[in-house]
Amino acid sequence: MAQQVTRDRLAAAFPPPARVAAKSGGLVGLVRNEVGVIDYGNGRRFFAAVFTRRISHSAAPAQINTAIGQAAAHAVAQLEQESR
């Protein structure tokens, strides 16, 4: 997963020093997903999975990719807040 070339989903939402190893998948035009490990390098590691299904043709693929990263970043932020 660390060799994933798609960097515009999960990885886009976690800037360095975070490292993201992810695997994307989907069905062209209908489903777009990504699962991965977000590693901050200081012992904090999170696992994220975001699954989407396109129900409208108004959302562009780039918007969906951004939403995947934002959803994962929001979930990780909530987990970090709860662990304090």
Secondary structure, DSSP 8 states (H G I E B T S, - for coil): -TT----SSTGGGS-TT-EEEEEEEEETTTEEEEEEEEE-SSS-EEEEEEEEE---TTS-HHHHHHHHHHHHHHHHHHHHHHT-
